[in-house]
Amino acid sequence: MSGITDWLHSLTSIDIGIIISSAMLFMVILGVRVAFAAATAGFLGLLWIFTAKLGFEKGFAVAVKMAGTIPHSKVTTLSLSLIPTFILIGYLAYYAGLTKALFTAAKRWVGWLPGGLGVATVFSTAGFAAVSGASVATSAVFARIAIPEMLKLGYDKRFAAGVVAAGGTLASLIPPSAILVIYAIIVEQDVGALLMAGFLPGAVSAVIYAGLVILLAKWRKNLGPPVTGFSWKERFETIPGAFPIFFVVGIIIVCIYGGVGTPTEAGALGAFVVLLMALYQGMKWRDLREALIESAKLTVMIFTIIWGVLLYVRFLGFADLPTAFSDWISSLEQNPMITLICILLAYAVLGMFMDAIGMLLLTLPVVYPAVIALNGGEAVSAADSAFGVSGTGCAIWFGIIVVKMCELCLITPPIGLNCFVVAGVRKDITVQDVFHGAAPFFVADAATIAVLVAFPSIVLWLPSLMG
């Protein structure tokens, strides 16, 4: 026993950080929910560190006090109030029938293309993403709306399910995005700038998805036949039904970009406008109740993950692991771009075992300082930086890239959440079919990430106009 005691006392805070972090990852691999694995690891880590310094009794008291105060102090920040309002916008839009109108408009305007309904699904999920903010909600909605339409016309069921699962991921990038808000809070960056930065990359990603659908449909003629026969009159008749979605998007952009209000106020105003539209279109009390309940469920899930991970993040700070990792990354002699690519590949692997929000919350406290140091520091100019972006620009640019990696993990086996959601909604399609159908979109995501890495101006142009 004395040998074990001596070994425990010989450990540095960094050693403790590595041991606890490894234990937490092991719990996640075993199937423990990220929120509970992180909270357990964080509490035990804090207890270990403070017991070593103060003794067990005082160390336990400090650890318990932190466990009780950290989640409350962080979650009550104003920025996080964005999340429930953005989620509510999406569910209200769905239960008001606005999403079906959006899909009908897309079907009539682009259905004539090869794989036309698949292309319509991509563009309508992108449009819905601009009022939703939640990938899971987007996938669930269009699994009910788009897949029956595609199957009715003889589309391959794997292809149809894969398009919906992949299209749903666009909600992670296109504002209002809950994940972008969480990233901004973790790295202490301007929420409005990050939300604006997501628009163009989200549009690029949607166009690349649509291009992939067209290529696949042309390669295999029976995969997804086009939809023809719509007159110009029938196309223009769909515009009024889709207008409310674009009106809400316009409100959010004007509030954030024009400086009329904060992102929080933009979310609240957007939710209020969608509620009025829903009531005007005859939304029943039952549908309103369902929208509120679903919004509350998703919000509670996200906040629970945040509560648990915040304990782990505070432990990492006391263990000094982020600084040690940042110093190690900065000391590497290979090209910084190669190191960045390795970090992104690590996210791809990690995303196979963790959900997107948990992955960001767990890794960013360590990885973000390392990437900023790799670029040349927070004060570096674009001309002197490793990636061609300034210190502030790097925070926004890396945020968009890492969130795009989170999109990839939403359709990656074995726990790609969007694929499970689509399979859950469509009992006639297995989760293996959905993963199979979503597999080609890995190539599209890789292409999008390569474009954003090579051309940072796509990400930074809109935020630069905000002044």
Summary of the structure (lengths in Angstrom):
residues: 467
radius of gyration: 23.0
end to end distance: 62.4
largest distance: 85.3
contacts: 1744
relative contact order: 0.14
helix: 79%
strand: 0%
